Amino acid sequence: MQITIGHITVELVQGDITDMVADAIVNAANAQLILGGGVAGAIRRNGGPSIQQQCDRIGGTHVGGAVITGAGALKARHVIHAVGPRMGEGDEDAKLRDATLNSIRLADQHGLASIALPAISTGVFGFPVERCAAIMLRTTIDYLKAGATGLTRVVFVLFDPDSLHVFEAELKALTSPVPRAH
């Protein structure tokens, strides 16, 4: 599924984010920037050791924060490491909104045209995919509608069909015209 906001394409696809051709892919990171399991583990395996070495030099970031590294052997040019919340730590919605917004802003600050994002925090961090879709899509759409972006393509890469369906339903709900009352 895809929509257009101004000159920007927003897409939803099912697949492996490490296979994406984009200026940057987003890693659902931990605050220590240790590339362990899930998306981060796939990035480490497929991108090679240089990504973890760059993360080690950065040292970490806060929940809701994002940092950028090279992408090693991946098809993307950069990896943006966004730290989403763990379910139960408190203020999770605001932290996920911040992680999403900081990722997109970082792409803009680096003059990137395309970014691919996963469903941040929905794996081992236990964030419900429905809430994730609502927060990440609304945050992204609001940012893109504000117009001050060099991005031309934003792709949400969902690992499984169930998550893709949830994101599709949310995107349709967010972008459908609201019927007027008579």
N, C-alpha and C positions, 0 to 999 in steps of 0.2 A: 504494500500500500504506500502511496506517496501523495503529498499535497504540496502546494506552492504558496509561500508567504512572500509577497513581493517578488524578488528575483531569486529567492532561496528555496531549494527543494528540501523537504523533510520526508525521509523514507523510513519505513519499518521493514526489516528483513529478518529471516531466520538464518542463523549460521554461526560460524566461528569468527569472532572479531579479529583474531590474529591473521585471518586470510584477507581482511579488508584492504582495499587500495584506497587510502585516504591520506591527507596530510598528517592527521593524528588519529590514533585510537585511544580510547580512555580505558585505563586499568582501574578496576574496583579495588583500590589499595587499602592496606592497613596503615596506621599512623607511623609505623616504623619503616615503611616502604620496603618490607621484606616480601619478595615475590615467592609466595608459598604455593597455595592450592588455587583451584578455581581458575578464573580469568588470569590472575597474576601468575599462576603456575604455567599456564599455556603460553603466556607472553615470555616467561623465562626460558621455557623449553624451545620455543620456536624462534625467539629473537636472539638468543645467545647471552653470554655472561656480561656483555658490556652494559646492558640495561641495569642489571643489579649493581654493577660497579658504580654507575652514575647515581643510582638511588642511595648507595652507601655514602657517597660524597655529599649528597644533599642532607642526609641524615634523618629526615622525617618531616611530617607536617601535621597540622591539627585536623580533627574531625571536621569535615566541611571544607577543608582546604584542598588545593591542587597544585602540583608541581609538574614540570615538563623535563623529559630526557629524550635522547635519541631513541631510535627504534631497532638498533642492531640489524639483524637479518630479516626483520619483518618487511612486508610490502609497504607499510606506512612509513612516513619520514620521522614521526615523533610518537612518543607515548606520553599522554597526560595521566598522571597518577592522582586520582580523586579519592579522598577518604570519606566514605559514607558511614552512617551510624550503625551501631549494633542495636538490635531491637532490645528495648528495656533499659537503655542507658539514659533516656530522658531527652526531650526536645528533638526527637528523631526526624520529624517532618522538616523543621527548619534546617537541620544539619544536612539532610539530603538535598534540599533546595539550594543550600550554599555550595555543596559539592558539585551539583549540576551547573550552577551559575558560574562558579569559579573555573570550571573546566572550559566552558564556552568563552568566557572572558580571556582566559589564557591563550586559547587558540587565536582570538582576535589580536591580542597583544603581540603575538608572534607572526602576524600577517598570514595566517593559514586560511585556506579556502574551504577545506572539508574536514569534518570530524565525525568519528563513529563512537557511539556510546553504548555500553551494556546496561542492563537493569541493575544499577548500583545497589549494593547491600542486600539483594534478594537471595543470595546464596547462603554461605555459612553465617552471615550476620543476621539472617532471619527476618528481614524486612518483607512485609506482605507485598506481593507483586502488584496488586490492584492499587495500593497506596503509592507505590513506586511509580507506576505508569502515570497516575494523576499528577503527581508532583513534578516528575522529570519533564513530561510533555508540556504542562502548563508553564513551567519555568522557562523552557526553551522557546515556546511560542511567544510568550510575553517579551522575552529578550529580542527575538527576531523581529517582532512587530515594532519595537522601539526604533528600529532602522539603522542604528549606528554600528553596523557590522560589515566586515569584509567576507564573511562566510557566504558560500553559495550552495553548500550541501551539508546537511546534518542527517546522519543515519543512526537509527537505533537498531542495534544488532542483538536479537534475542536468541538465546541458545536453544530453546525448546518451543514446540508449536503452541503449547498452552500459554506461555508468556507472550508470544507473538499475538495470539488472539486477544489477550487482555489489553495489550498496547493498542491494537487495532480498534477495539471497541471504545477505548478511552479517547483516541485521536478523533474518531468519528463524532463522539459526544462533544468534544471541545471545538470542533470546526463546523458542525452542522448549524445551519441558520436556525435561530430561535423563532418559532412561530409567534406571530403577533396576536395579541388578544383583541377581539372586536368589541 
